Amino acid sequence: MMATSDAVRARTVLPVDLARRVMWAFVIANVAVVEGLFLSAGEGKNDVLTVAKWFGLHAALLMMFQLLLVARLPWLDRRIGMDRLTVWHRWIGFTLLWTVLTHATLVVLGYAKLDDASMAKTFAALSGVPASLLGMLAAAVIVVIAAVSTRSVRRRLRYEVWHGLHLLLYVALGLSFVHQLQETTTFTSSAFAEAYWWGLWLFAFGALLVGRLALPLWRNAYHRFRVVAVVPESLNVVSVYVTGRHLDAFPARAGQFCIWRFPGHNSWWTANPFSLSAAPGGQGLRLTAKAVGDTSAGLRNVPVGSRAFVEGPYGAFTSLHRSRPGTLLIAGGVGITPVRAMLEEQTGGDVVVLYRVRSEADAVLLNEVRHLVELRGGRLHLLVGRTGENGVPPLGPSTLHQLVPDLTERDVYVCGPPAMTTAVLAALRELRVPARQVHSERFGMA
């Protein structure tokens, strides 16, 4: 049975734009409050230390914002998307690095000026003060995390190693939190200021604990996910069917993905993001994965009846963001899985699917896609061949315009390998498809 999606309606404000406005309004409002409280708290022991305190307060605000960006809050995630939130997390992380280093440098410089001593001697003296030492250790951990997060280093590390090092951020947060407890004077000037500041920290930590720990644990305890079937789709592609209790209450949409663990088959820290390859209709969940690593290759050996631990659903690659009656779905390789799920939704409007593969044998779930496109009265174009053959890009501007002349009047969804996605998005920009009608998502771990 077809799943049901939101009816397409004219929107003056898209959900993603609304979410961004709400988030940035929240951030700006709190920055304004912090600025006001900072100005009302009086100056430091000298001008340099006053500026150092200003950088310290904003470093704390950046840390709180970092927590909110990775908390996987459902309202934000399904409107903005984990990939964009993760990109913001990355860039704010580097901003945090320079803010912390500026704060630390100015503290040492300020006390050196106050005591008329060298910076080296002042640094050594401050390292003997517990509160200052905690701040130094937090700064050192942040420097390490930033170093391993640079692209050149990140590419050389296995994900598990990088993720383990990245978790040191929580150590830095703990150290900096205690550092603030002992050092902060700005928010002790009034009961309101103190309640506001620690309430803000409580909100940030609370969001993280709810989104990353409490909600996944509760959902898995409530739904009790289990594997009911493992079906090879081809030599290197497999579908895993998962069922559970009360799945009609599982808030997934076609196009979203989950982070999957199979504790009886893999170690607990082995987890992978896979899209739902069928629209969730309350009967079960299905993932379809290509063997590109040890975990995905081992899915065909997952025992039927074993437990599954499912985090999510995540992602903004859904019909929630549709703004036009017609739809163009562009998929490459195994990127067809969320597209196939979206085809199963009962939606209005004309639909066109462009499915890019090297050969028809590589076209995962092709028969299902054909059947669903026929049911929708749409069109399917299977684009076969190697990139660069005949000198014409298979998904270049000329090809897209030739196959779908009215693509500027459609919502366009793009899912595939990173290089293909980047090329398609560039082609859509060249064809002047409005940005609000283009939807893509590079799902992954965050």
HUPE-V996859 format. One record per run of one state. SS is the DSSP state (A for helix, B for strand, O for the rest). FROM is the first residue (numbers start at 0). TO is the last residue. If there is no record, write none. Layout:
BEGIN
{{SS/FROM/TO} {SS/FROM/TO}}
END
This chain:
BEGIN
{{O/0/1} {B/2/3} {O/4/13} {A/14/39} {O/40/45} {A/46/68} {O/69/72} {A/73/79} {O/80/80} {A/81/114} {O/115/117} {A/118/126} {O/127/128} {A/129/148} {O/149/149} {A/150/153} {O/154/157} {A/158/165} {O/166/166} {A/167/182} {O/183/184} {A/185/187} {O/188/189} {A/190/222} {O/223/224} {B/225/231} {O/232/235} {B/236/242} {O/243/245} {A/246/248} {O/249/255} {B/256/260} {O/261/270} {B/271/275} {O/276/283} {B/284/289} {O/290/292} {A/293/300} {O/301/305} {B/306/306} {O/307/307} {B/308/313} {O/314/317} {A/318/320} {O/321/324} {B/325/331} {A/332/342} {O/343/343} {B/344/345} {O/346/349} {B/350/356} {O/357/358} {A/359/361} {O/362/364} {A/365/375} {O/376/377} {B/378/383} {O/384/387} {A/388/390} {O/391/395} {A/396/402} {O/403/405} {A/406/408} {B/409/414} {O/415/416} {A/417/429} {O/430/433} {A/434/436} {B/437/439} {O/440/445}}
END
